Amino acid sequence: MSSAFMPVAETSNRHKTKNNLKNNKNTLLIVIFLLPALILFLTFVVYPIFQSLYYSMFDWSGLGPADDFVGLDNYRDILIDRVFLITIRNSLFIILFSLAFQLPMAMFLAVMVGKNLPGRAVFRSIFFMPYVISEVVAAIAWLFLFNPDPARGLFNAIIELIPGTSPVLWLADVNIVLPAIFVALTWKFFGFHMLLFLTGLQNIPRTIEEAARIDGASSIKSFFFITLPLLSGTIRTSVYLSVLGSIQQFILVWIMSRGGPVNASETLATYMYRFAFVRFQLGYGSAVAIYMFLMCLIFSLIYLKMTNKPDHLTGI
């Protein structure tokens, strides 16, 4: 009996051996293709994080060896620094206003240009164009617009036409500078979020909206009870990117105001840059970078925990 089944067993073993060899070859092929990306990731992402963590323990200027060990003093000094608390407030301002104004405006425009309107392709290009422009170029352009001289600044030229008004010091007034910069940030990045929402809208089956209209649902009810829930995944992604971008915002703020006046527009990134590369306190600047990294990491973990919940638990 056993000898009769021997060829079947040998054939089965041969198939298993071939499958194992094939799986090993596939695994090796995957490793070979992933290895360059892994090396780049470890070199330019993971290694700098640990290097910053190491230097944050020293009072180091960036010149010569780091030998003045101070332990956690840099982290303590940051938390008691009044300017650092201002940067936290400013970052929260940008985050909250981005979620309250920038993303709803991007969604509204996505709904508008997503409809079968004449010339919608042109409007899509116009709205998305600011995001394609370099941040440096965008910041310089807004510097011209906010110029306090009415002969050079468009906004003050318009204000001067109103009797009894005087030019506004957009970037020199501590009460106005941050909202002014936020306007530039909104103009620069809302096109990206609009594109995300457009992609989400295109993935919604038209038959669902048509069925709602047949049942008597108005356009407003259809948007709030059908379109908005089906866009929940896109909204979460947009919120995630907006929060992380607000925490790390640097170029526009630094070029337009350098964090001034009197630290009124200082952000976490400009605060870090000022100490690390202007005052040459790289140990202190590295500690600020670690705080920024921890903020982004904690928010990312909370985001992942919330998005992994079933929809009936998240309320979306």
LINNORGI-V615260 format. One record per helix or strand. SS is the DSSP state (helix for helix, strand for strand). FROM is the first residue (numbers start at 1). TO is the last residue. If there is no record, write none. Layout:
ss = <SS & SS>
from = <FROM & FROM>
to = <TO & TO>
This chain:
ss = <helix & strand & strand & helix & helix & helix & helix & helix & helix & helix & helix & helix & helix & helix & helix & helix>
from = <6 & 58 & 69 & 73 & 82 & 120 & 135 & 154 & 177 & 206 & 219 & 232 & 251 & 268 & 282 & 311>
to = <55 & 58 & 69 & 79 & 114 & 132 & 145 & 160 & 202 & 214 & 230 & 247 & 256 & 278 & 307 & 314>
